[in-house]
Amino acid sequence: MSHASSPVPARTPKPSTIYEVARLAGVSHQTVSRYLKGNGGLKPQTVVKVEDAMARLDYTPNLAARALRSKQSYRIVVVAPEDVHFPASRVLRSAVSTADEAGYVTEIVQIGVNPSERLLTLVSAEQLAGVFSLIPLGSLEEQITSRHPDVPLVVAANYDEKMHARGSLADATPAAEMIEHLASLGHRSFYHVAGPQLWTSAANRRKTYEMTITRLALHSAGSAVGDWSMRSGYEAGLEIPLEDGPVTAVFAANDHMAIGVMRALHERGKRVPEDVSVFGWDNLEEGEYFIPSLSTVSMDLEAVGRNSMRDLISRIRNEPVGAAGLEFTPMRLIFRESTAKAPGHPS
């Protein structure tokens, strides 16, 4: 009497090893290890061989095993605002992708505009490779670096003149170019809607605005400080002086606030750009389709994310900052329907 044989459970294929990747790529396992640590010094053709072998073997580095062997952490905390609007989301995606390609795992922590002790507690409780922040941390930054000097910290929003040539978030050069352009169209009286001054980008745009107004002997009718939102731009727009030597040009530190300004001007019976020209910053998609379409500043936010994360990884690996192959990220002015010649300016 025959008996049905018991089914043999299917074997789960063992994950590929670094040695199998090296053998298939025709390189040493030390070379594969160097690739996993960030491509340092490898020839382009070697990188292609290793990546091809990893893809064919479906090889995924075991971060936990790597951490145990090297006694190093491969976790990076990424601090993002609670409201991740369009420009921030582009920087965030690029930064996370760059960390992933370099073999690090990221954990995104969302906090309010005013960072809380929650972040300091997290850094104190966890073994981290580094911290990457999309928002300024204020006094919390100094607390983290003083209590945890072994945890590198990069704040993308805080870069100042040392990153000026890279076209970073803080580079305000286009603000001067934009005001010069508006002055060439006959505008003499300006108003500025600034972003939160804790942000280096906002502070630099305001500083550049004021310096350019002075240099060109123009008139500033004042400024208001918003919080990057359309609502704050709208509220600022309600306060812009439009009588007795009226303002004819408004520079808002981001597109959201510029759109809010245009709504307020509309409610006050002013036409954009026939009565008042409005300029923003960020090149948001909705600005292109708004009526009138918004003049703005375009920048490569993906490159900002890559550059900032590469800086952090250089610090984690004790490499010279900038050794990770940073890109030049140019910015350009985009002139659309919201800017035109000043009222009464000859054609």
Secondary structure, DSSP 4 states (H G I P E B T S, - for coil): ---PPPPPPPPPPPPP-HHHHHHHHTS-HHHHHHHHTT-TT--HHHHHHHHHHHHHHT----HHHHHHHHT---EEEEEEESS--HHHHHHHHHHHHHHHHTT-EEEEEEE-SS--HHHHHHHHHS--SEEEESS--THHHHHHHHH-TTS-EEEGGG--GGGGGGT-TT--HHHHHHHHHHHHTT--EEEEEE--TTSHHHHHHHHHHHHHHHHTT-EEEEEEE--SSHHHHHHHHTTS--SSS---EEEESSHHHHHHHHHHHHHTT--TTTT-EEE-SS--HHHHHSSSPPBEEEE-HHHHHHHHHHHHHHHHTTPPTTTTTPPP--EEEE--TT--PPTT---
